[in-house]
Amino acid sequence: MIKRNYYLDKLRKYRNTDEIKVICGIRRCGKTVLLKQLIEELIQDGISSDNIIYISLESSKYRHIKDDIQLDEVILDKTKNLNGKIYLLFDEIQLVSNWEKSINSYRVDFDCDIYITGSNSNLLSGELVTLLSGRYITLNIYPLSFKELLGYYNEINEKRLFNQYLNYGGFPGLLNYDEEGKVNLLRDLYSTIILNDILYRSNIKDFDLLKRLMEFMISNVGQTFSATSISNFIKNERNTTPATIINYLEYIVNAFILYQVKREDVKLKKILLISEKYYVVDPGFYFLIKDESQRDWGQLLENVVFIELIRRGYSVNVGKVNDFEIDFVCYKANKKKYIQVSESVKDLNTRKREFKPLTLLKDNYPKYLITNDDENYSNEGIVHLNIIDFLKSGDDF
């Protein structure tokens, strides 16, 4: 089991505070393991196991809990003879209707510390926001990073492990399987997400269209699209409309499979309202969808860098400067960085093309070019990083 210290450190900062800790992420990215590792730390710190109440709503033990009333009955029964602070941990809370009312009441009625997880970004919408009015903090969790995989495998060859990461990604459940097992598990996970986290929880009527749209978007990560352009492309195979595409994309994004990235005019300092980009949560899904002969490694590296940036807490836009594009404009607190990604810039013309947008920026914020090259091509104040070195670096690379 990999200790998710990066996330545990964040949870430790808010332990025993009034805020409800909301842990969000795609199915099987490690949310349950994170809660169990937190429970281990609580017990090690002297908290009685009786005062730690963990409820997995996917467990057969609690499958009967369908709404807030049934949840309240269970919690009131488990807490009736307890003294001292209570730790309440709810895994996949979105499976309970009106759960927001219960969670808010526990915060008021008990001396407690509350943690909840969910596999849909709608967890943070609607009544939760109204009821809690800022009394919660969010922790977004992702599949294992390359750095976490390095720690797990210890002395393994870094380049070989990186190629494995590009092919199979970082879902924790894949760690102990061979190549065939990894592919089968990825395929099962992908199907489960479509059925349980999108189709079952939405008003989607056309399952085949959903599958085709997901395959199209994952195959074209990092490309600029509008709903109309996607609709026009898919119309060659299926009849659809931009409105339908927008709705289906929203369901996919809510399930944490795809991330939508807005475009920003860097000079005018404004967000552009058309033609977003999308990136997939884990390279394993790209490997699953895209035939080996058709894979674009530069495209995949760009996706890997994006996921690493948001994992580190950066807010990311795609930059536009004049008629050129900057892959990522990154913000965190009062920091700002520009990043360009390419598979390789050994070719002089490619190097000039990738450097050009960054040289047009006249501010003093850090500028980076990330590639798979071992040679250092830093120039004109632009720092060139090897992608493995970037992935191994800290939050403030």
C-alpha positions in Angstrom: 0.0 0.0 0.0 1.4 3.4 -1.0 1.2 6.0 1.8 -0.5 9.0 0.2 1.5 11.5 2.2 0.9 14.4 -0.2 -2.8 14.2 0.6 -2.4 13.1 4.2 -0.3 16.2 4.9 -3.2 18.4 3.6 -5.7 16.5 5.8 -3.5 16.9 8.8 -3.7 20.7 8.6 -7.5 20.6 9.0 -7.8 17.7 11.4 -10.0 18.5 14.4 -11.3 21.7 12.8 -15.0 22.6 12.2 -14.7 22.4 8.4 -16.0 19.3 6.7 -13.3 17.7 4.7 -14.6 16.9 1.2 -12.4 14.4 -0.8 -13.2 14.2 -4.5 -11.8 12.2 -7.3 -12.4 9.6 -10.0 -13.5 6.1 -9.0 -10.7 3.9 -7.7 -8.1 6.7 -7.5 -7.4 6.0 -3.9 -10.0 7.8 -1.8 -10.9 4.8 0.3 -7.3 4.0 1.0 -6.7 7.6 2.0 -9.5 7.4 4.6 -8.2 4.1 5.9 -4.7 5.6 6.2 -6.2 8.5 8.1 -7.9 6.1 10.4 -4.6 4.4 11.1 -3.1 7.7 12.1 -6.0 8.6 14.4 -5.6 5.3 16.2 -1.8 5.8 16.4 -2.5 9.2 18.0 -4.6 7.6 20.8 -8.1 8.0 19.4 -10.3 5.1 20.5 -11.5 3.0 17.5 -15.0 3.2 19.0 -15.0 6.9 18.3 -14.0 6.4 14.7 -17.0 5.6 12.6 -16.3 4.7 9.0 -19.2 4.0 6.6 -18.6 2.9 3.1 -21.9 3.4 1.2 -20.7 0.8 -1.4 -20.4 -1.9 1.2 -23.1 -4.5 1.5 -23.2 -3.7 5.3 -24.6 -0.2 4.5 -26.3 -0.8 1.2 -29.7 -0.4 2.8 -28.9 3.3 3.4 -30.7 5.2 0.7 -31.5 8.5 2.2 -30.7 11.0 5.0 -33.3 9.5 7.4 -31.7 6.0 7.2 -28.3 7.4 7.5 -29.3 9.3 10.7 -30.7 6.1 12.2 -27.3 4.4 11.7 -25.2 7.3 13.1 -27.5 7.9 16.1 -27.3 4.2 17.0 -23.5 4.1 16.7 -22.9 7.3 18.7 -25.4 6.9 21.5 -22.9 5.7 24.2 -19.8 7.5 23.0 -17.9 10.2 24.9 -15.4 12.7 23.6 -14.8 13.8 20.0 -16.2 11.6 17.3 -14.6 11.0 13.9 -17.2 10.4 11.1 -15.9 9.2 7.7 -18.3 8.6 4.8 -17.1 6.9 1.7 -19.0 7.7 -1.6 -21.6 9.8 0.2 -23.4 10.8 -3.0 -25.1 7.4 -2.9 -27.3 8.7 -0.2 -30.1 11.1 -1.2 -30.3 14.3 0.8 -27.0 13.5 2.5 -26.2 17.2 2.8 -28.9 17.6 5.5 -27.4 14.8 7.6 -23.8 16.0 7.3 -24.8 19.5 8.3 -26.8 18.3 11.3 -23.9 16.2 12.6 -21.7 19.2 12.5 -24.2 21.0 14.7 -25.2 18.1 17.0 -21.9 16.4 17.8 -18.4 17.2 18.8 -17.1 15.7 15.7 -14.6 15.8 12.8 -16.2 14.9 9.5 -14.7 13.5 6.3 -16.6 12.6 3.1 -15.6 11.3 -0.3 -17.4 11.3 -3.6 -16.8 10.4 -7.3 -18.8 13.2 -8.8 -18.0 16.9 -8.9 -21.7 17.7 -8.3 -20.9 16.7 -4.7 -20.0 20.4 -4.3 -23.0 21.9 -5.9 -26.5 22.8 -4.9 -27.7 22.4 -1.3 -24.3 21.5 0.2 -23.0 25.0 -0.7 -26.1 26.6 0.7 -26.2 24.5 3.9 -22.5 24.7 4.8 -21.9 28.2 3.5 -18.1 27.9 3.4 -17.7 25.5 6.3 -15.9 22.9 4.2 -12.6 22.4 2.5 -12.0 20.4 -0.7 -9.2 18.0 -1.4 -9.1 16.8 -5.0 -7.3 13.4 -5.3 -5.9 11.8 -8.4 -4.5 8.4 -9.4 -0.9 7.8 -8.4 1.7 10.3 -9.7 4.9 9.3 -11.3 6.7 10.4 -8.2 4.6 8.1 -6.0 5.2 5.2 -8.4 9.0 5.9 -8.1 8.7 5.7 -4.3 6.8 2.5 -4.5 9.2 0.7 -6.9 12.2 2.2 -5.3 15.3 1.4 -7.4 13.6 0.7 -10.8 14.9 2.3 -13.9 13.3 5.7 -14.2 12.9 5.8 -17.9 11.5 2.3 -18.0 9.0 3.2 -15.3 8.1 6.4 -17.1 7.2 4.5 -20.2 5.1 2.2 -18.1 3.4 5.2 -16.6 2.6 6.6 -20.1 1.1 3.3 -21.1 -0.8 2.2 -18.0 -1.1 5.3 -15.9 -1.3 5.4 -12.1 -4.6 3.8 -10.9 -3.5 2.1 -7.6 -5.3 -1.2 -8.4 -3.0 -1.9 -11.3 0.2 -2.1 -9.3 0.3 -5.9 -8.8 -0.8 -7.0 -12.3 1.2 -7.9 -15.4 0.6 -6.1 -18.7 -2.4 -8.1 -19.6 -3.9 -7.7 -16.2 -3.4 -4.0 -16.3 -5.2 -3.6 -19.6 -8.1 -5.8 -18.4 -8.4 -3.8 -15.2 -8.3 -0.5 -17.0 -11.0 -1.7 -19.4 -13.2 -2.8 -16.5 -12.7 0.4 -14.7 -13.5 2.5 -17.8 -16.7 0.5 -18.3 -17.7 0.8 -14.7 -17.3 4.6 -14.7 -19.4 4.9 -17.8 -22.2 2.8 -16.4 -22.2 3.7 -12.7 -20.8 7.3 -12.6 -22.2 8.7 -15.8 -25.1 6.7 -17.3 -26.8 5.7 -14.0 -26.5 9.2 -12.5 -27.6 11.2 -15.5 -30.4 11.6 -18.0 -28.4 10.2 -20.9 -30.6 8.4 -23.4 -28.0 7.5 -26.1 -25.4 5.2 -24.5 -23.6 4.6 -27.9 -23.2 8.4 -28.4 -21.7 8.7 -24.9 -19.2 6.0 -25.6 -18.3 7.5 -29.0 -17.9 11.0 -27.5 -15.7 9.8 -24.7 -13.5 7.9 -27.2 -13.3 10.9 -29.4 -12.3 13.3 -26.6 -9.8 11.0 -25.0 -8.2 10.3 -28.4 -7.8 14.1 -29.0 -6.7 15.4 -25.6 -5.1 18.8 -25.9 -6.9 19.7 -29.1 -9.0 22.9 -29.3 -12.7 22.2 -29.6 -16.1 23.8 -29.5 -19.3 21.9 -29.0 -20.2 22.6 -32.6 -17.0 21.3 -34.0 -17.3 18.1 -32.0 -21.0 17.7 -33.0 -20.0 18.2 -36.7 -17.3 15.6 -36.5 -19.5 13.0 -34.7 -22.4 13.7 -37.1 -20.5 11.6 -39.7 -21.4 8.6 -37.6 -24.3 9.7 -35.4 -27.0 12.4 -35.5 -26.5 14.8 -32.6 -26.6 18.5 -31.7 -24.2 20.9 -30.0 -26.6 21.1 -27.0 -26.5 17.4 -26.5 -22.7 17.4 -26.8 -22.5 20.1 -24.1 -24.7 18.1 -21.8 -22.8 14.8 -22.3 -19.4 16.6 -21.8 -20.7 18.0 -18.5 -21.6 14.5 -17.3 -18.1 13.2 -18.3 -16.3 16.1 -16.6 -18.4 15.7 -13.5 -17.2 12.1 -13.2 -13.6 13.4 -13.2 -12.6 11.6 -16.4 -12.0 14.7 -18.5 -10.9 18.2 -17.4 -12.0 21.2 -19.3 -9.4 24.0 -19.7 -10.3 27.5 -20.8 -8.3 29.7 -23.1 -6.8 33.0 -21.9 -5.7 36.0 -23.9 -2.5 36.7 -22.0 -2.0 40.2 -23.2 -5.6 41.3 -22.7 -5.8 39.3 -19.5 -9.2 37.8 -20.2 -10.8 34.4 -20.6 -11.9 33.5 -24.1 -15.4 32.0 -24.2 -15.0 29.6 -27.2 -12.9 26.6 -28.1 -11.8 24.9 -24.8 -9.3 22.1 -24.5 -9.9 18.8 -22.6 -7.4 16.5 -20.9 -8.0 13.0 -19.5 -7.4 12.2 -15.8 -4.9 9.4 -16.4 -2.7 8.3 -19.3 -3.9 4.7 -18.9 -7.3 5.7 -20.5 -5.4 7.3 -23.5 -3.5 4.0 -23.9 -6.8 2.1 -23.7 -8.6 4.1 -26.4 -5.8 5.1 -28.8 -4.2 2.5 -31.1 -0.5 2.2 -30.6 0.2 3.2 -34.3 -1.9 6.4 -33.8 -0.6 7.6 -30.4 0.7 11.1 -30.3 3.4 11.1 -27.7 3.7 14.9 -27.6 0.0 15.0 -27.0 0.3 12.5 -24.2 3.2 14.3 -22.5 1.1 17.5 -22.6 -1.7 15.6 -20.8 0.7 14.3 -18.2 2.1 17.8 -17.4 -1.5 19.2 -17.1 -2.5 16.5 -14.6 0.6 17.0 -12.6 0.0 20.8 -12.5 -3.5 20.5 -11.2 -2.4 17.7 -8.8 0.0 20.3 -7.3 -2.8 22.8 -6.9 -2.3 25.1 -9.9 -5.2 26.7 -11.7 -4.4 26.2 -15.4 -5.5 28.0 -18.6 -4.4 27.6 -22.2 -2.6 30.8 -23.2 -3.0 32.9 -26.4 -0.5 35.6 -27.3 -1.0 37.2 -30.7 -1.6 34.3 -33.0 0.5 31.8 -30.9 -0.5 29.4 -28.2 1.1 28.8 -24.9 0.2 25.3 -23.6 -0.3 26.3 -20.0 -0.7 29.5 -18.0 -0.5 28.4 -14.4 -1.6 30.2 -11.2 -1.2 29.4 -7.5 -1.6 32.0 -4.8 0.4 35.0 -6.1 2.5 32.9 -8.4 2.2 32.7 -12.2 4.2 30.4 -14.6 4.1 29.8 -18.3 4.8 26.3 -19.7 5.3 24.9 -23.1 5.4 21.1 -23.7 6.9 19.2 -26.6 8.0 15.6 -27.2 11.4 16.8 -28.3 13.1 20.0 -29.5 16.3 18.5 -30.8 15.3 19.7 -34.3 16.2 23.4 -34.5 13.0 24.4 -36.3 10.9 22.7 -33.7 12.9 24.4 -31.0 12.3 27.8 -32.5 8.6 27.1 -32.9 8.2 26.0 -29.2 10.3 28.9 -27.9 8.6 31.6 -30.0 5.3 32.1 -27.9 7.3 32.3 -24.7 9.7 34.9 -26.1 6.7 37.1 -26.9 5.9 37.5 -23.2 7.4 40.6 -21.8 6.6 40.1 -18.1 9.0 38.6 -15.6 7.1 35.4 -14.6 9.0 32.1 -15.0 8.8 30.4 -18.4 9.4 26.7 -18.9 9.8 24.3 -21.8 9.2 20.7 -20.8 10.3 17.9 -23.2 11.5 14.3 -23.2 15.0 15.4 -24.2 18.0 14.8 -21.9 19.9 17.7 -23.4 19.4 21.2 -21.8 18.2 23.8 -24.3 17.5 26.6 -21.8 17.8 29.9 -23.6 16.6 33.5 -23.5 15.5 33.2 -19.9 13.4 30.1 -20.6 14.2 27.1 -18.5 14.2 23.8 -20.3 13.2 20.8 -18.1 13.3 17.1 -18.8 9.8 15.7 -18.1 11.0 13.1 -15.6 12.9 15.8 -13.7 9.7 17.9 -13.7 7.6 15.0 -12.4 10.1 14.3 -9.7 10.3 17.9 -8.5 8.4 19.6 -5.8 5.3 21.8 -6.0 7.4 24.8 -6.8 9.6 23.4 -9.6 
